[in-house]
Amino acid sequence: MSDPEELTLEEVRERARAAGVTIAETRLAMVRKLLADALAAVRALDSRAIKTVEPAVTFAPRREGGHE
């Protein structure tokens, strides 16, 4: 049985379609391997261990015509 987190060629096609990218059929296997390698680190990350922090930058819009 295959790994449940393993990408299928159809999943690669769907991701490419969603991103608006055209990938030649002859390159799908290579793209699948590269994508799987790139996603491995993200999937290994335990998001529960990440501390929630406030954003470093905030945005406060000014009123039109207002000068500070």
N, C-alpha and C positions, 0 to 999 in steps of 0.2 A: 504494500500500500504506500502511496506517496505522502510526503509531508503535507499537512493541511495548510501550511503557510507558503507552499511552493506555488509560484505563478504558473498559470497555464498560458499557452499561446493565445487562447481566446481572451483571457484577461488582459494580456499585453495589447491585443487588437482593440479592446474596449477602452483601455486607458489612452491609447494613441488617438482613437476616434474622439474621445472626450476632450483631449488636449488640442485637437485640430491638427494633428501631426500625421503625415503619411509615411509609413514604413514599408519598404519592399518586403515581400514574403520571404525572400532569400535572406533577409537580415533579422527576421523575427526572433530566431533562436538566440542570436548574439545579443539583441536588445533585452530579451528575457533574462539572460544571464547577468548582464550589466545592471538591470533594474533590480533583480533579486539581491545582488551584492550590495547595491546602494541602500536598499530597504532593510537589510539585515541589521544594521546598527540601530535603525529607528525601532524595529520590532523588538530588539533586545532591551531597549530602554524601558525601565519601569516608571511610568508616568506618576505613580503614587509616591515615588521617592523625591520628586521634584518639588521644591518649595515654591509656593505661589508668591510672587513679588509684584509690587506696583510698577507700572510702566515708567521708564526713565524720562520720557517726554510726554507732556500732555498738550492738548490743543484747546485753546479758549478763543472762539471767534470774537472779533470786535464788531461793534455796530458800524454800519456804513456812515461815513462822515466823521467818525470819531477819531481823534488824533491823540496819541499818548506821548 
